Amino acid sequence: MKYRLRAACLSLFLIVGLSVFSYGGAEESQAKAVISNNVFEFKPVLDGTKIDHDFIIQNNGNATLEIEKIETG
C-alpha cells in the first residue's frame, strides 16, 4: 500500500513538474510592429510636386520584423 501511494505521488510530481518546466522556457518568438503615427494628412499640393513623410516603425517583439506589403489609401 505504501509503495503504491509513493509511486502515485512520484508520478503526479513528475507530470506536474515536467509540464511546468517545459512550458516555462518555451517562449514563442514573435515580431510586433509599432507605428506611433500611422495616419498623416498631406496638405493640398500642385500636381508633380514631390512631398515626403517618414513613418517610424519599431519592432517591439523578439523576432525579426519582415514588412512584406505596403498599401496606400
Biotite code that builds the C-alpha atoms (Angstrom):
import biotite.structure as struc

atoms = struc.array([
    struc.Atom([0.000, 0.000, 0.000], chain_id="A", res_id=1, res_name="MET", atom_name="CA", element="C"),
    struc.Atom([2.802, 2.429, 0.894], chain_id="A", res_id=2, res_name="LYS", atom_name="CA", element="C"),
    struc.Atom([4.597, 1.535, -2.332], chain_id="A", res_id=3, res_name="TYR", atom_name="CA", element="C"),
    struc.Atom([1.524, 2.382, -4.452], chain_id="A", res_id=4, res_name="ARG", atom_name="CA", element="C"),
    struc.Atom([0.997, 5.669, -2.626], chain_id="A", res_id=5, res_name="LEU", atom_name="CA", element="C"),
    struc.Atom([4.657, 6.640, -3.119], chain_id="A", res_id=6, res_name="ARG", atom_name="CA", element="C"),
    struc.Atom([4.534, 5.652, -6.790], chain_id="A", res_id=7, res_name="ALA", atom_name="CA", element="C"),
    struc.Atom([1.341, 7.671, -7.322], chain_id="A", res_id=8, res_name="ALA", atom_name="CA", element="C"),
    struc.Atom([2.803, 10.744, -5.591], chain_id="A", res_id=9, res_name="CYS", atom_name="CA", element="C"),
    struc.Atom([6.041, 10.476, -7.561], chain_id="A", res_id=10, res_name="LEU", atom_name="CA", element="C"),
    struc.Atom([4.139, 10.110, -10.846], chain_id="A", res_id=11, res_name="SER", atom_name="CA", element="C"),
    struc.Atom([1.988, 13.139, -10.065], chain_id="A", res_id=12, res_name="LEU", atom_name="CA", element="C"),
    struc.Atom([5.059, 15.169, -9.080], chain_id="A", res_id=13, res_name="PHE", atom_name="CA", element="C"),
    struc.Atom([6.847, 14.245, -12.319], chain_id="A", res_id=14, res_name="LEU", atom_name="CA", element="C"),
    struc.Atom([3.847, 15.043, -14.520], chain_id="A", res_id=15, res_name="ILE", atom_name="CA", element="C"),
    struc.Atom([3.236, 18.437, -12.921], chain_id="A", res_id=16, res_name="VAL", atom_name="CA", element="C"),
    struc.Atom([6.939, 19.281, -12.637], chain_id="A", res_id=17, res_name="GLY", atom_name="CA", element="C"),
    struc.Atom([7.796, 18.411, -16.225], chain_id="A", res_id=18, res_name="LEU", atom_name="CA", element="C"),
    struc.Atom([4.813, 20.261, -17.671], chain_id="A", res_id=19, res_name="SER", atom_name="CA", element="C"),
    struc.Atom([5.711, 23.445, -15.768], chain_id="A", res_id=20, res_name="VAL", atom_name="CA", element="C"),
    struc.Atom([9.404, 23.104, -16.613], chain_id="A", res_id=21, res_name="PHE", atom_name="CA", element="C"),
    struc.Atom([8.784, 22.559, -20.338], chain_id="A", res_id=22, res_name="SER", atom_name="CA", element="C"),
    struc.Atom([6.290, 25.444, -20.536], chain_id="A", res_id=23, res_name="TYR", atom_name="CA", element="C"),
    struc.Atom([8.466, 27.933, -18.656], chain_id="A", res_id=24, res_name="GLY", atom_name="CA", element="C"),
    struc.Atom([11.272, 28.084, -21.205], chain_id="A", res_id=25, res_name="GLY", atom_name="CA", element="C"),
    struc.Atom([9.194, 27.790, -24.354], chain_id="A", res_id=26, res_name="ALA", atom_name="CA", element="C"),
    struc.Atom([8.560, 31.458, -25.094], chain_id="A", res_id=27, res_name="GLU", atom_name="CA", element="C"),
    struc.Atom([7.384, 31.908, -28.659], chain_id="A", res_id=28, res_name="GLU", atom_name="CA", element="C"),
    struc.Atom([9.414, 34.271, -30.850], chain_id="A", res_id=29, res_name="SER", atom_name="CA", element="C"),
    struc.Atom([7.201, 36.889, -32.422], chain_id="A", res_id=30, res_name="GLN", atom_name="CA", element="C"),
    struc.Atom([7.658, 40.226, -34.156], chain_id="A", res_id=31, res_name="ALA", atom_name="CA", element="C"),
    struc.Atom([5.499, 43.174, -33.087], chain_id="A", res_id=32, res_name="LYS", atom_name="CA", element="C"),
    struc.Atom([5.331, 46.266, -35.309], chain_id="A", res_id=33, res_name="ALA", atom_name="CA", element="C"),
    struc.Atom([4.547, 49.532, -33.536], chain_id="A", res_id=34, res_name="VAL", atom_name="CA", element="C"),
    struc.Atom([3.818, 52.691, -35.551], chain_id="A", res_id=35, res_name="ILE", atom_name="CA", element="C"),
    struc.Atom([3.446, 55.851, -33.451], chain_id="A", res_id=36, res_name="SER", atom_name="CA", element="C"),
    struc.Atom([1.557, 57.890, -36.104], chain_id="A", res_id=37, res_name="ASN", atom_name="CA", element="C"),
    struc.Atom([0.123, 55.586, -38.757], chain_id="A", res_id=38, res_name="ASN", atom_name="CA", element="C"),
    struc.Atom([-2.027, 58.288, -40.448], chain_id="A", res_id=39, res_name="VAL", atom_name="CA", element="C"),
    struc.Atom([-0.739, 61.515, -41.954], chain_id="A", res_id=40, res_name="PHE", atom_name="CA", element="C"),
    struc.Atom([-2.862, 64.092, -43.787], chain_id="A", res_id=41, res_name="GLU", atom_name="CA", element="C"),
    struc.Atom([-0.902, 65.715, -46.611], chain_id="A", res_id=42, res_name="PHE", atom_name="CA", element="C"),
    struc.Atom([-1.786, 69.317, -47.453], chain_id="A", res_id=43, res_name="LYS", atom_name="CA", element="C"),
    struc.Atom([-3.013, 70.018, -50.992], chain_id="A", res_id=44, res_name="PRO", atom_name="CA", element="C"),
    struc.Atom([-0.128, 70.368, -53.483], chain_id="A", res_id=45, res_name="VAL", atom_name="CA", element="C"),
    struc.Atom([0.257, 71.056, -57.191], chain_id="A", res_id=46, res_name="LEU", atom_name="CA", element="C"),
    struc.Atom([0.446, 68.059, -59.494], chain_id="A", res_id=47, res_name="ASP", atom_name="CA", element="C"),
    struc.Atom([4.025, 66.843, -59.857], chain_id="A", res_id=48, res_name="GLY", atom_name="CA", element="C"),
    struc.Atom([5.261, 68.326, -56.566], chain_id="A", res_id=49, res_name="THR", atom_name="CA", element="C"),
    struc.Atom([7.443, 65.940, -54.585], chain_id="A", res_id=50, res_name="LYS", atom_name="CA", element="C"),
    struc.Atom([6.409, 65.504, -50.959], chain_id="A", res_id=51, res_name="ILE", atom_name="CA", element="C"),
    struc.Atom([7.882, 63.255, -48.277], chain_id="A", res_id=52, res_name="ASP", atom_name="CA", element="C"),
    struc.Atom([6.854, 61.964, -44.869], chain_id="A", res_id=53, res_name="HIS", atom_name="CA", element="C"),
    struc.Atom([8.640, 59.408, -42.706], chain_id="A", res_id=54, res_name="ASP", atom_name="CA", element="C"),
    struc.Atom([6.639, 56.768, -40.851], chain_id="A", res_id=55, res_name="PHE", atom_name="CA", element="C"),
    struc.Atom([8.678, 55.341, -37.973], chain_id="A", res_id=56, res_name="ILE", atom_name="CA", element="C"),
    struc.Atom([8.160, 51.602, -37.465], chain_id="A", res_id=57, res_name="ILE", atom_name="CA", element="C"),
    struc.Atom([9.638, 49.923, -34.393], chain_id="A", res_id=58, res_name="GLN", atom_name="CA", element="C"),
    struc.Atom([9.890, 46.214, -33.684], chain_id="A", res_id=59, res_name="ASN", atom_name="CA", element="C"),
    struc.Atom([8.932, 45.644, -30.041], chain_id="A", res_id=60, res_name="ASN", atom_name="CA", element="C"),
    struc.Atom([8.976, 41.854, -30.428], chain_id="A", res_id=61, res_name="GLY", atom_name="CA", element="C"),
    struc.Atom([11.726, 39.295, -30.040], chain_id="A", res_id=62, res_name="ASN", atom_name="CA", element="C"),
    struc.Atom([11.854, 38.073, -33.664], chain_id="A", res_id=63, res_name="ALA", atom_name="CA", element="C"),
    struc.Atom([12.861, 39.713, -36.946], chain_id="A", res_id=64, res_name="THR", atom_name="CA", element="C"),
    struc.Atom([10.183, 42.019, -38.352], chain_id="A", res_id=65, res_name="LEU", atom_name="CA", element="C"),
    struc.Atom([9.590, 41.479, -42.066], chain_id="A", res_id=66, res_name="GLU", atom_name="CA", element="C"),
    struc.Atom([7.471, 44.027, -43.953], chain_id="A", res_id=67, res_name="ILE", atom_name="CA", element="C"),
    struc.Atom([6.031, 42.177, -46.936], chain_id="A", res_id=68, res_name="GLU", atom_name="CA", element="C"),
    struc.Atom([3.395, 44.566, -48.300], chain_id="A", res_id=69, res_name="LYS", atom_name="CA", element="C"),
    struc.Atom([2.564, 48.265, -48.022], chain_id="A", res_id=70, res_name="ILE", atom_name="CA", element="C"),
    struc.Atom([-0.657, 49.819, -49.308], chain_id="A", res_id=71, res_name="GLU", atom_name="CA", element="C"),
    struc.Atom([-1.518, 53.481, -49.726], chain_id="A", res_id=72, res_name="THR", atom_name="CA", element="C"),
    struc.Atom([-5.004, 54.809, -49.148], chain_id="A", res_id=73, res_name="GLY", atom_name="CA", element="C"),
])
